[in-house]
């Protein structure tokens, strides 16, 4: 998607890049717990002492989004970021050739 960062949300597909669960296959975000800065991912689970499995909370900075769940609002965000990237390329320092052409 050519963006460095994007707010994460449920149904995005992510891959863990740091910590104990890193490098495992890509999983879907099951829940986003914004108060704790934690996300729960589909296949990232552990077994409790009584045998039940629970999702392990992972900090969003430790994952990379592989596929976004796109809707109209998110498409608008991507377009806005792409537009600002284009403006950044046009803006910048002048090169010597352009200055010489301007003086002529």
N, C-alpha and C positions, 0 to 999 in steps of 0.2 A: 504493500500500500504506500510505500515511500514516505512514511512518517516515523519519526523517532519515538513518539509517545502518544498514547491514546487512553482515555479513561476506560478501564476494564468493566465489563458487565457480564451478566449471566448469559450462557450459551456461546460465548467466545471460545475458540479453541486455543489452548496455550501449551507451552512446553516449559518445564522447570529447568532452569539453567544453573542454580546454585543450591547447595545443601544436600541433605541425605537422599532426597528423591530426585536429584538432577539426572538428566539424560534419559529418563523414562519416556515411553511413547507419549504422543500428544493426547491430551485429555480435555474434556469440556468443563467449563466453569459451572459448578452446580449452584454455588451461593456466593454472594459478595457481602461480607460483614464489614461495612465501612467504619463503624465505631471502633473496631479493633484493628483496622487496617489489615484484614486477612481475607483470603479467598479460599474456597474449598473446590478442589478439582476432582473430576469423575473417578479416576483410578488411583488417586493418592489417598490410601487408607491404611489404618493399622488395626490390629486386633487388641481389644481390651482384655483384662484378666478373666472376665466372665465369658469371653468368647465372641462378644458382639463386635462388629467392625464399625469404626467411626472414621469420618474424614479428618485428615490432618490439615490444619490451617497453614497457609503459606503466604508470605508477604508478597504483595503484587510486584514489587521491584525485582523479585527473584525469578520472575517468569517472563517469557517472551511470547507475544501474541502471534499465532501462526495464521489464524483465520478469524476475521471479525464477523459478527452477526450484523449485517448491514441493514439499516432502515433509512428513511429519508433524512432524519436528523444527522445520523453518522455520515452519510454521503455528503451532506452539506459541510460538515466539519472537515472531511478529507479535501473537498474542493477548495475550502477557505485556506487550508494549509498549503495546498499546491499553488494557489494564487500568490500567497506571500513568498513562497520559494522562488517563483518567477520574478517577482519584484526585486528580491535580493540579488539575483543574478545580473539584472540590468543595472542596478545601483552599484557604485564602487569607485575605486580610484581610477583616474584617467591615465591612459598609457601615453607614452611620448608621441606615437604616431597620431593619435587623435588630437593632441594639443597642436601639433604642427599643421594638421589639416584645418583646424579652427582658425589659426593665425593667418592662413593664406587668403 
